Amino acid sequence: MILVLTSIREHPNRATIFKGISLKHLSRNFYLFLMVNAIFALGSFSYSFLLLYAKQFGYQASRLPVLYLVFTVAAALGSFPFGKLSDAVGRKRLMMAAFLFWGATCLTLMIWQSLAGVAAAFVLYGLHKAALEPVQKTLVAELAPADLKASTLGGFQMVIGLCALPSSLAAGLLWQNVSILAPLVVSMALTAIALVMMVFVKEHTR
């Protein structure tokens, strides 16, 4: 820690003085990107629901940590290859692939309700996380104004967090009052909407 504090020097930007961020600082393209991710966040319910599906489809509580291990390994193994792929094909395409991985996770749980199907869904969920999290934040930084990247990222995370709160609540209500598959159907629908809208987001060329 001492080495980090004494060795790393930050170069302050003296060209501008930060006076706060307002809506006019952000482009329409960024607002579209924000809306895409907000819609997706409304549909991507909590990880705990995947565990509920696992129990519903035959996994004993004692075996649930194994599924967490499957998810973690898939996410870890996918992170570096997806990072390289992002540099090769662009952030936008990889983010769309992350949406597809989530949609495939939901679809797998809907049509393959077995121990193997649940395991496959957790692998897909790990790949979804590996593809989404790094590229999502990178795109925010690339689409944000040059001198407001940190503030824009903070605002982005706040919006996504606020959208994630009702997501799990809605999934729980659908589970109890409609059917256990209803959250998956709604999530896939919102994911499809986000995927189509993502087509219209303009990625900055590097």
SVG drawing of the C-alpha trace seen along z (x, -y; Angstrom):
<svg xmlns="http://www.w3.org/2000/svg" viewBox="-51 -25 59 59">
<polyline fill="none" stroke="black" stroke-width="0.4" points="0.0,0.0 2.8,-2.4 4.5,-1.6 1.4,-2.4 0.8,-5.7 4.4,-6.8 5.2,-5.5 2.0,-6.3 1.6,-9.9 -1.7,-11.1 -1.6,-13.8 -4.3,-16.3 -6.2,-18.0 -5.8,-21.7 -7.5,-22.7 -11.0,-22.5 -12.5,-22.9 -15.2,-20.4 -18.5,-22.1 -20.8,-19.1 -22.4,-17.0 -25.7,-17.8 -27.8,-16.2 -26.5,-18.5 -23.0,-17.1 -24.1,-13.7 -24.9,-12.8 -28.1,-11.2 -26.0,-8.2 -25.1,-7.8 -28.7,-8.2 -29.6,-5.4 -26.9,-3.2 -28.1,-4.0 -31.7,-3.1 -30.5,0.2 -28.7,1.2 -31.6,0.0 -34.1,2.2 -31.7,5.1 -31.2,4.5 -35.0,4.6 -35.0,8.1 -31.9,9.6 -33.0,10.8 -30.8,11.7 -28.4,14.7 -30.4,16.1 -33.3,16.8 -31.0,19.2 -30.4,21.0 -34.2,21.3 -34.5,22.8 -31.7,25.2 -33.5,26.4 -36.8,26.5 -35.3,28.7 -33.7,31.3 -30.5,29.9 -30.2,30.5 -29.2,27.5 -25.9,29.2 -25.0,29.2 -25.7,25.6 -22.1,24.5 -21.0,26.8 -23.1,24.7 -21.5,21.5 -18.1,23.1 -19.3,23.9 -20.4,20.3 -17.2,18.9 -14.9,21.1 -16.9,20.2 -16.7,16.5 -13.0,16.7 -12.0,18.7 -14.1,16.5 -12.9,13.1 -9.5,12.9 -10.7,14.4 -13.7,12.1 -11.4,9.1 -9.2,10.0 -12.3,10.5 -13.6,7.1 -10.4,5.5 -10.8,7.4 -14.4,7.1 -15.5,4.1 -17.3,3.5 -20.7,3.3 -20.7,6.7 -19.4,8.4 -22.0,6.6 -24.7,8.0 -23.2,11.4 -23.4,11.0 -27.2,10.3 -27.5,13.4 -25.7,15.5 -28.3,14.2 -31.1,15.0 -29.7,18.5 -29.4,18.9 -33.1,18.2 -34.1,20.4 -32.0,23.3 -33.9,23.2 -37.2,23.1 -36.7,26.1 -34.0,28.2 -35.3,28.7 -32.8,31.3 -29.6,31.4 -27.6,31.2 -29.7,28.4 -29.2,26.3 -25.5,26.9 -25.5,25.7 -27.4,22.6 -24.8,21.8 -22.0,22.1 -23.9,19.7 -24.5,17.3 -20.7,17.4 -20.0,16.6 -22.6,13.8 -20.9,12.2 -17.4,12.6 -18.6,10.9 -20.8,8.2 -19.0,6.6 -15.7,5.5 -17.1,4.3 -20.0,2.5 -17.9,0.2 -15.4,-0.2 -18.2,-1.4 -19.4,-3.9 -15.9,-5.3 -15.6,-5.5 -19.0,-7.1 -18.7,-9.6 -17.2,-13.1 -13.5,-13.0 -13.3,-15.1 -16.4,-13.5 -15.7,-9.8 -15.6,-9.0 -18.8,-11.0 -20.6,-9.4 -19.6,-5.9 -20.9,-6.7 -24.2,-7.9 -24.5,-4.9 -23.9,-2.5 -26.5,-4.3 -29.2,-4.0 -28.4,-0.3 -28.5,0.3 -31.9,-1.4 -33.3,0.6 -32.0,3.9 -33.9,3.4 -37.5,3.8 -36.2,6.5 -35.9,9.2 -39.1,8.0 -41.0,8.3 -39.5,11.7 -40.6,12.8 -44.2,11.6 -44.3,13.4 -43.0,16.6 -45.6,16.6 -48.6,15.2 -48.2,16.5 -45.7,19.4 -42.1,20.2 -41.3,19.8 -42.9,16.3 -39.8,14.5 -37.8,16.2 -40.3,15.2 -40.4,11.6 -36.6,11.5 -36.1,12.9 -38.6,10.3 -36.7,7.4 -33.4,8.8 -34.7,9.0 -35.8,5.3 -32.4,4.3 -30.6,6.3 -32.5,4.7 -32.0,1.2 -28.3,1.9 -28.0,2.2 -28.6,-1.6 -25.9,-2.5 -22.9,-4.1 -19.6,-2.8 -16.7,-5.1 -14.1,-3.8 -10.6,-3.5"/>
</svg>
